[in-house]
Each structure stands twice: as structure tokens, then as C-alpha cells.
Amino acid sequence: MSSPGWRVADIGCGNGVMATEAALMGAGVDAIDISPAMLALADIYARDRKATIRTQSAGLLSFAYQPNSYDLIVSEFTRYHAICRISARRWRCRGSTMH
């Protein structure tokens, strides 16, 4: 999923499992979710696993980032909540286009 030194954004991170696993593999991780309760759970999960993540409150379409600021952007469950709206937005991440 990630490599040591990578910058990873997990959008719609939920309880932080994927974000924490990436952090444990050496990535710098921003865990993003619209729910304060999910961000709190992500913090707890990461702390219990002795991983460092940064949490940020934002939604799939409101998450702002600088071009080339991430090596990997993941969003495992968010598409189920925004499948009708995501097609209007294209994201770029180090030359890759994500739809």
C-alpha cells in the first residue's frame, strides 16, 4: 500500500485502520474524515498501535491539498457516500489521474 517516506492521504478514514497501517509502514499519513467521532476513533486506534497520524476534518469534495503533496491518496469507503458527485471532480496525484 505505501512505502517508507511516502506521504499518504486517507480520505474518509473512518476509524483509522488503513491510515494507521500505512503509518506503521513508515508513511507520513493525513487521516481525513468529515465526522469528528470517526477522527477521534482514528486517533485512539493509532495511539493504541503506537502509530503517528495527523487527523483533519474535511469531506471528500472539501479536502484541499497542494499538487504533488501526496504520493498516494486512498479512499476506501467514501465512494459509497458520494458516488453521484465524484464523477464531476478529477484528482491528480504525481501524474496519475483518479476518477
N, C-alpha and C positions, 0 to 999 in steps of 0.2 A: 504494500500500500504506500509506504513512504520510505525515505532513506534518511540516515543521519544528516542533519544540517538543513533539510528541506523546510520550507515554510508551507504550512498546510492550513486551509480554512475548512472547517466542518460547519456547513450551513444547515440549520435545523438539527443541531447536535443532540437535542433531547437530553437523555441522562448522561451523555458524555462518554459512552463506551468507545466509540470509534476515535474520538478526539484523544482520549486517554491512551489507547493502544498506539496511536501514531506518536504521541509524546514519549511513550516508553521505548519506541524505536529510535528516538533521538531527534524527532522533528520539533520545530517550534510551531505550536498549534494555537489558532484562534478558534474557539468554540462559540458559534453564533446561534442564537435562538431568540424567538420573539417572546417566549414565556420566561418570566423571572423565576418561576418554580422549577422549570427544567434547567436553567442556568445554575440554580442553587444545587440541584441534584448532580449536575456535571462537576461542580466544584468539589462536592463531597466525594464523589466517585474517584476523581483524580487524586484528591488528598489521601484517600484510603489506599490507593495504589502507589502512592509516593511519586506521582507524575505532576509535571507543571504544565498547565494550560492557561490561556487567557480567555476569559469569557466576555462576550459583547452582546448587548441586546439589540437585535435587528431582525428583520424578516428577510425572506428570500429576495424580494424585489427592492427592499430598502437598504440592503447591505452595500456599503460603499467601500471600494478598495482602489488602490493605485495600480495601473497596468504593470505587469511583471512583478508584482509584490508577493505572489504565491507561486510555488512550484506545483501545487496540487490543490484543487478546490473540489470538495466532495459534498454531496447532499443526498444521503441515503433515503430518507423518508419524506423530504419536503415535497417532492413531486406529487405525492398523493393529495396534498393540500392545495397545490397551485397549478395543476396540470393545464388548466384552461388559460392561465395568464402567462405562463413561462414562455410560450411559443413566440410572444412578441418581443422577447429580450434575448440577445445573444451575448455571451460572455467570452472574453479572451483571457487565456492563461498561458503565457510563454509560447505563443504561436498556435496553440490549439484552440479550436472553436468548440464550445459546448452548447448544445441546444436544449 
